[in-house]
Amino acid sequence: MEMLAEISGSIHIGLAAIGSALGVGLIGMKASEAVGRNPGAAGQILTQAIISSALAEGIIFFAIFLVK
């Protein structure tokens, strides 16, 4: 039973990492698209993209701490 719990914990972290990577990729894609449409707002878009990316990457830390 312990081995099954350990494997499911590893799957949990892997899925969180994949989801976070997809989220950061989508944020970058949409930020680039937004700057292309409105170059004057590049600073504001960059700031929001960085904050959103940090929040998306924080999901991995929650997953790691919940498993341990």
Biopython code that builds the backbone (N, CA, C, O; Angstrom):
import numpy as np
from Bio.PDB.StructureBuilder import StructureBuilder

atoms = [
    (1, "MET", "N", (0.811, -1.196, 0.000)),
    (1, "MET", "CA", (0.000, 0.000, 0.000)),
    (1, "MET", "C", (0.854, 1.259, 0.000)),
    (1, "MET", "O", (0.504, 2.255, -0.633)),
    (2, "GLU", "N", (1.984, 1.211, 0.717)),
    (2, "GLU", "CA", (2.840, 2.391, 0.778)),
    (2, "GLU", "C", (3.413, 2.722, -0.593)),
    (2, "GLU", "O", (3.567, 3.891, -0.945)),
    (3, "MET", "N", (3.728, 1.687, -1.361)),
    (3, "MET", "CA", (4.289, 1.910, -2.687)),
    (3, "MET", "C", (3.259, 2.559, -3.598)),
    (3, "MET", "O", (3.596, 3.437, -4.392)),
    (4, "LEU", "N", (2.015, 2.135, -3.489)),
    (4, "LEU", "CA", (0.950, 2.739, -4.287)),
    (4, "LEU", "C", (0.778, 4.210, -3.926)),
    (4, "LEU", "O", (0.569, 5.041, -4.809)),
    (5, "ALA", "N", (0.862, 4.535, -2.658)),
    (5, "ALA", "CA", (0.742, 5.927, -2.226)),
    (5, "ALA", "C", (1.912, 6.751, -2.738)),
    (5, "ALA", "O", (1.736, 7.909, -3.115)),
    (6, "GLU", "N", (3.094, 6.171, -2.755)),
    (6, "GLU", "CA", (4.273, 6.892, -3.242)),
    (6, "GLU", "C", (4.174, 7.141, -4.745)),
    (6, "GLU", "O", (4.529, 8.222, -5.216)),
    (7, "ILE", "N", (3.698, 6.160, -5.495)),
    (7, "ILE", "CA", (3.545, 6.324, -6.944)),
    (7, "ILE", "C", (2.494, 7.383, -7.250)),
    (7, "ILE", "O", (2.690, 8.210, -8.140)),
    (8, "SER", "N", (1.394, 7.366, -6.530)),
    (8, "SER", "CA", (0.344, 8.354, -6.792)),
    (8, "SER", "C", (0.817, 9.757, -6.423)),
    (8, "SER", "O", (0.383, 10.729, -7.041)),
    (9, "GLY", "N", (1.686, 9.881, -5.441)),
    (9, "GLY", "CA", (2.256, 11.177, -5.095)),
    (9, "GLY", "C", (3.149, 11.696, -6.200)),
    (9, "GLY", "O", (3.144, 12.889, -6.504)),
    (10, "SER", "N", (3.910, 10.809, -6.799)),
    (10, "SER", "CA", (4.780, 11.203, -7.905)),
    (10, "SER", "C", (3.961, 11.626, -9.117)),
    (10, "SER", "O", (4.324, 12.573, -9.814)),
    (11, "ILE", "N", (2.876, 10.938, -9.365)),
    (11, "ILE", "CA", (1.996, 11.307, -10.477)),
    (11, "ILE", "C", (1.388, 12.676, -10.214)),
    (11, "ILE", "O", (1.233, 13.478, -11.136)),
    (12, "HIS", "N", (1.049, 12.941, -8.984)),
    (12, "HIS", "CA", (0.478, 14.223, -8.589)),
    (12, "HIS", "C", (1.435, 15.367, -8.908)),
    (12, "HIS", "O", (1.022, 16.387, -9.461)),
    (13, "ILE", "N", (2.699, 15.203, -8.566)),
    (13, "ILE", "CA", (3.692, 16.245, -8.834)),
    (13, "ILE", "C", (3.927, 16.386, -10.337)),
    (13, "ILE", "O", (4.068, 17.503, -10.833)),
    (14, "GLY", "N", (3.969, 15.292, -11.054)),
    (14, "GLY", "CA", (4.166, 15.341, -12.503)),
    (14, "GLY", "C", (3.039, 16.070, -13.217)),
    (14, "GLY", "O", (3.280, 16.874, -14.117)),
    (15, "LEU", "N", (1.817, 15.785, -12.814)),
    (15, "LEU", "CA", (0.679, 16.470, -13.432)),
    (15, "LEU", "C", (0.683, 17.963, -13.109)),
    (15, "LEU", "O", (0.335, 18.784, -13.957)),
    (16, "ALA", "N", (1.071, 18.311, -11.903)),
    (16, "ALA", "CA", (1.162, 19.729, -11.539)),
    (16, "ALA", "C", (2.240, 20.423, -12.365)),
    (16, "ALA", "O", (2.054, 21.564, -12.787)),
    (17, "ALA", "N", (3.360, 19.750, -12.599)),
    (17, "ALA", "CA", (4.439, 20.338, -13.400)),
    (17, "ALA", "C", (4.013, 20.530, -14.850)),
    (17, "ALA", "O", (4.322, 21.554, -15.460)),
    (18, "ILE", "N", (3.307, 19.553, -15.401)),
    (18, "ILE", "CA", (2.835, 19.668, -16.782)),
    (18, "ILE", "C", (1.818, 20.797, -16.905)),
    (18, "ILE", "O", (1.876, 21.588, -17.846)),
    (19, "GLY", "N", (0.896, 20.871, -15.964)),
    (19, "GLY", "CA", (-0.104, 21.938, -15.992)),
    (19, "GLY", "C", (0.515, 23.312, -15.849)),
    (19, "GLY", "O", (0.101, 24.256, -16.521)),
    (20, "SER", "N", (1.503, 23.431, -14.980)),
    (20, "SER", "CA", (2.179, 24.703, -14.791)),
    (20, "SER", "C", (2.943, 25.109, -16.049)),
    (20, "SER", "O", (2.919, 26.277, -16.439)),
    (21, "ALA", "N", (3.613, 24.163, -16.678)),
    (21, "ALA", "CA", (4.354, 24.465, -17.903)),
    (21, "ALA", "C", (3.412, 24.908, -19.023)),
    (21, "ALA", "O", (3.718, 25.841, -19.765)),
    (22, "LEU", "N", (2.283, 24.245, -19.138)),
    (22, "LEU", "CA", (1.304, 24.658, -20.142)),
    (22, "LEU", "C", (0.756, 26.051, -19.845)),
    (22, "LEU", "O", (0.568, 26.857, -20.756)),
    (23, "GLY", "N", (0.503, 26.328, -18.578)),
    (23, "GLY", "CA", (-0.005, 27.641, -18.189)),
    (23, "GLY", "C", (0.975, 28.757, -18.502)),
    (23, "GLY", "O", (0.585, 29.802, -19.022)),
    (24, "VAL", "N", (2.250, 28.541, -18.185)),
    (24, "VAL", "CA", (3.266, 29.556, -18.456)),
    (24, "VAL", "C", (3.420, 29.748, -19.965)),
    (24, "VAL", "O", (3.603, 30.874, -20.428)),
    (25, "GLY", "N", (3.349, 28.674, -20.725)),
    (25, "GLY", "CA", (3.427, 28.786, -22.186)),
    (25, "GLY", "C", (2.276, 29.578, -22.767)),
    (25, "GLY", "O", (2.472, 30.410, -23.654)),
    (26, "LEU", "N", (1.075, 29.322, -22.271)),
    (26, "LEU", "CA", (-0.090, 30.070, -22.753)),
    (26, "LEU", "C", (-0.006, 31.544, -22.364)),
    (26, "LEU", "O", (-0.393, 32.414, -23.145)),
    (27, "ILE", "N", (0.493, 31.827, -21.172)),
    (27, "ILE", "CA", (0.643, 33.216, -20.740)),
    (27, "ILE", "C", (1.621, 33.942, -21.660)),
    (27, "ILE", "O", (1.361, 35.064, -22.093)),
    (28, "GLY", "N", (2.753, 33.291, -21.956)),
    (28, "GLY", "CA", (3.740, 33.903, -22.862)),
    (28, "GLY", "C", (3.190, 34.118, -24.256)),
    (28, "GLY", "O", (3.442, 35.151, -24.877)),
    (29, "MET", "N", (2.437, 33.143, -24.750)),
    (29, "MET", "CA", (1.864, 33.256, -26.087)),
    (29, "MET", "C", (0.884, 34.418, -26.165)),
    (29, "MET", "O", (0.938, 35.218, -27.099)),
    (30, "LYS", "N", (0.002, 34.511, -25.199)),
    (30, "LYS", "CA", (-1.002, 35.569, -25.216)),
    (30, "LYS", "C", (-0.391, 36.948, -24.937)),
    (30, "LYS", "O", (-0.868, 37.957, -25.458)),
    (31, "ALA", "N", (0.667, 36.989, -24.112)),
    (31, "ALA", "CA", (1.336, 38.267, -23.857)),
    (31, "ALA", "C", (2.016, 38.771, -25.133)),
    (31, "ALA", "O", (1.962, 39.962, -25.439)),
    (32, "SER", "N", (2.651, 37.868, -25.870)),
    (32, "SER", "CA", (3.276, 38.258, -27.140)),
    (32, "SER", "C", (2.231, 38.750, -28.133)),
    (32, "SER", "O", (2.448, 39.729, -28.846)),
    (33, "GLU", "N", (1.111, 38.068, -28.169)),
    (33, "GLU", "CA", (0.021, 38.467, -29.058)),
    (33, "GLU", "C", (-0.526, 39.842, -28.668)),
    (33, "GLU", "O", (-0.819, 40.668, -29.532)),
    (34, "ALA", "N", (-0.660, 40.078, -27.369)),
    (34, "ALA", "CA", (-1.192, 41.360, -26.904)),
    (34, "ALA", "C", (-0.233, 42.506, -27.205)),
    (34, "ALA", "O", (-0.670, 43.595, -27.577)),
    (35, "VAL", "N", (1.071, 42.273, -27.047)),
    (35, "VAL", "CA", (2.049, 43.318, -27.360)),
    (35, "VAL", "C", (2.067, 43.584, -28.860)),
    (35, "VAL", "O", (2.259, 44.725, -29.282)),
    (36, "GLY", "N", (1.871, 42.558, -29.660)),
    (36, "GLY", "CA", (1.803, 42.752, -31.110)),
    (36, "GLY", "C", (0.612, 43.597, -31.517)),
    (36, "GLY", "O", (0.693, 44.371, -32.472)),
    (37, "ARG", "N", (-0.480, 43.457, -30.810)),
    (37, "ARG", "CA", (-1.677, 44.235, -31.134)),
    (37, "ARG", "C", (-1.607, 45.661, -30.605)),
    (37, "ARG", "O", (-2.116, 46.590, -31.232)),
    (38, "ASN", "N", (-0.962, 45.831, -29.428)),
    (38, "ASN", "CA", (-0.900, 47.153, -28.810)),
    (38, "ASN", "C", (0.495, 47.361, -28.206)),
    (38, "ASN", "O", (0.687, 47.133, -27.012)),
    (39, "PRO", "N", (1.469, 47.791, -29.018)),
    (39, "PRO", "CA", (2.834, 47.945, -28.513)),
    (39, "PRO", "C", (2.967, 49.005, -27.420)),
    (39, "PRO", "O", (3.911, 48.950, -26.632)),
    (40, "GLY", "N", (2.067, 49.945, -27.355)),
    (40, "GLY", "CA", (2.141, 50.993, -26.343)),
    (40, "GLY", "C", (1.901, 50.482, -24.934)),
    (40, "GLY", "O", (2.325, 51.115, -23.968)),
    (41, "ALA", "N", (1.240, 49.370, -24.806)),
    (41, "ALA", "CA", (0.927, 48.812, -23.486)),
    (41, "ALA", "C", (1.875, 47.681, -23.100)),
    (41, "ALA", "O", (1.543, 46.850, -22.255)),
    (42, "ALA", "N", (3.051, 47.647, -23.716)),
    (42, "ALA", "CA", (3.980, 46.535, -23.492)),
    (42, "ALA", "C", (4.413, 46.427, -22.034)),
    (42, "ALA", "O", (4.546, 45.318, -21.516)),
    (43, "GLY", "N", (4.635, 47.549, -21.365)),
    (43, "GLY", "CA", (5.075, 47.511, -19.969)),
    (43, "GLY", "C", (4.036, 46.911, -19.053)),
    (43, "GLY", "O", (4.356, 46.081, -18.202)),
    (44, "GLN", "N", (2.797, 47.322, -19.219)),
    (44, "GLN", "CA", (1.716, 46.791, -18.379)),
    (44, "GLN", "C", (1.476, 45.314, -18.660)),
    (44, "GLN", "O", (1.234, 44.533, -17.740)),
    (45, "ILE", "N", (1.544, 44.935, -19.925)),
    (45, "ILE", "CA", (1.331, 43.534, -20.292)),
    (45, "ILE", "C", (2.453, 42.670, -19.728)),
    (45, "ILE", "O", (2.201, 41.575, -19.225)),
    (46, "LEU", "N", (3.694, 43.158, -19.809)),
    (46, "LEU", "CA", (4.828, 42.407, -19.285)),
    (46, "LEU", "C", (4.696, 42.196, -17.778)),
    (46, "LEU", "O", (4.962, 41.108, -17.268)),
    (47, "THR", "N", (4.286, 43.243, -17.079)),
    (47, "THR", "CA", (4.125, 43.135, -15.628)),
    (47, "THR", "C", (3.074, 42.084, -15.269)),
    (47, "THR", "O", (3.302, 41.245, -14.398)),
    (48, "GLN", "N", (1.944, 42.132, -15.933)),
    (48, "GLN", "CA", (0.891, 41.159, -15.652)),
    (48, "GLN", "C", (1.310, 39.749, -16.037)),
    (48, "GLN", "O", (0.951, 38.791, -15.353)),
    (49, "ALA", "N", (2.066, 39.610, -17.124)),
    (49, "ALA", "CA", (2.516, 38.279, -17.554)),
    (49, "ALA", "C", (3.497, 37.687, -16.553)),
    (49, "ALA", "O", (3.444, 36.490, -16.273)),
    (50, "ILE", "N", (4.390, 38.508, -16.008)),
    (50, "ILE", "CA", (5.360, 38.007, -15.035)),
    (50, "ILE", "C", (4.655, 37.568, -13.754)),
    (50, "ILE", "O", (4.972, 36.513, -13.203)),
    (51, "ILE", "N", (3.715, 38.357, -13.283)),
    (51, "ILE", "CA", (2.974, 37.993, -12.065)),
    (51, "ILE", "C", (2.172, 36.716, -12.288)),
    (51, "ILE", "O", (2.151, 35.839, -11.425)),
    (52, "SER", "N", (1.517, 36.609, -13.432)),
    (52, "SER", "CA", (0.726, 35.413, -13.729)),
    (52, "SER", "C", (1.603, 34.173, -13.855)),
    (52, "SER", "O", (1.221, 33.092, -13.406)),
    (53, "SER", "N", (2.770, 34.325, -14.461)),
    (53, "SER", "CA", (3.692, 33.191, -14.591)),
    (53, "SER", "C", (4.192, 32.728, -13.224)),
    (53, "SER", "O", (4.320, 31.529, -12.977)),
    (54, "ALA", "N", (4.472, 33.675, -12.348)),
    (54, "ALA", "CA", (4.927, 33.313, -11.002)),
    (54, "ALA", "C", (3.841, 32.560, -10.242)),
    (54, "ALA", "O", (4.133, 31.595, -9.535)),
    (55, "LEU", "N", (2.603, 32.989, -10.384)),
    (55, "LEU", "CA", (1.506, 32.290, -9.717)),
    (55, "LEU", "C", (1.306, 30.888, -10.293)),
    (55, "LEU", "O", (1.018, 29.945, -9.556)),
    (56, "ALA", "N", (1.461, 30.753, -11.614)),
    (56, "ALA", "CA", (1.311, 29.436, -12.237)),
    (56, "ALA", "C", (2.431, 28.495, -11.800)),
    (56, "ALA", "O", (2.190, 27.306, -11.589)),
    (57, "GLU", "N", (3.645, 29.011, -11.662)),
    (57, "GLU", "CA", (4.757, 28.174, -11.224)),
    (57, "GLU", "C", (4.651, 27.821, -9.743)),
    (57, "GLU", "O", (5.200, 26.808, -9.308)),
    (58, "GLY", "N", (3.959, 28.635, -8.974)),
    (58, "GLY", "CA", (3.778, 28.352, -7.552)),
    (58, "GLY", "C", (2.965, 27.106, -7.296)),
    (58, "GLY", "O", (3.030, 26.539, -6.205)),
    (59, "ILE", "N", (2.204, 26.671, -8.274)),
    (59, "ILE", "CA", (1.390, 25.464, -8.134)),
    (59, "ILE", "C", (2.277, 24.244, -7.884)),
    (59, "ILE", "O", (1.897, 23.346, -7.134)),
    (60, "ILE", "N", (3.446, 24.208, -8.503)),
    (60, "ILE", "CA", (4.347, 23.073, -8.316)),
    (60, "ILE", "C", (4.795, 22.986, -6.861)),
    (60, "ILE", "O", (4.885, 21.893, -6.301)),
    (61, "PHE", "N", (5.076, 24.134, -6.250)),
    (61, "PHE", "CA", (5.514, 24.116, -4.857)),
    (61, "PHE", "C", (4.406, 23.615, -3.939)),
    (61, "PHE", "O", (4.672, 22.878, -2.989)),
    (62, "PHE", "N", (3.175, 24.008, -4.214)),
    (62, "PHE", "CA", (2.069, 23.489, -3.417)),
    (62, "PHE", "C", (1.972, 21.972, -3.562)),
    (62, "PHE", "O", (1.756, 21.265, -2.578)),
    (63, "ALA", "N", (2.131, 21.477, -4.772)),
    (63, "ALA", "CA", (2.036, 20.033, -5.000)),
    (63, "ALA", "C", (3.148, 19.294, -4.272)),
    (63, "ALA", "O", (2.909, 18.231, -3.700)),
    (64, "ILE", "N", (4.349, 19.835, -4.283)),
    (64, "ILE", "CA", (5.473, 19.187, -3.607)),
    (64, "ILE", "C", (5.261, 19.167, -2.101)),
    (64, "ILE", "O", (5.490, 18.143, -1.456)),
    (65, "PHE", "N", (4.828, 20.280, -1.538)),
    (65, "PHE", "CA", (4.639, 20.350, -0.091)),
    (65, "PHE", "C", (3.457, 19.513, 0.384)),
    (65, "PHE", "O", (3.461, 19.044, 1.522)),
    (66, "LEU", "N", (2.453, 19.315, -0.453)),
    (66, "LEU", "CA", (1.317, 18.497, -0.051)),
    (66, "LEU", "C", (1.662, 17.019, -0.046)),
    (66, "LEU", "O", (1.073, 16.248, 0.712)),
    (67, "VAL", "N", (2.605, 16.616, -0.880)),
    (67, "VAL", "CA", (2.970, 15.203, -0.946)),
    (67, "VAL", "C", (3.861, 14.816, 0.228)),
    (67, "VAL", "O", (3.734, 13.710, 0.754)),
    (68, "LYS", "N", (4.740, 15.685, 0.641)),
    (68, "LYS", "CA", (5.700, 15.342, 1.705)),
    (68, "LYS", "C", (5.054, 15.300, 3.060)),
    (68, "LYS", "O", (5.725, 15.027, 4.055)),
]
sb = StructureBuilder()
sb.init_structure("model")
sb.init_model(0)
sb.init_chain("A")
sb.init_seg("    ")
for serial, (resi, resn, name, xyz) in enumerate(atoms, 1):
    if name == "N":
        sb.init_residue(resn, " ", resi, " ")
    sb.init_atom(name, np.array(xyz, "f"), 0.0, 1.0, " ", f" {name:<3s}", serial, name[0])
structure = sb.get_structure()
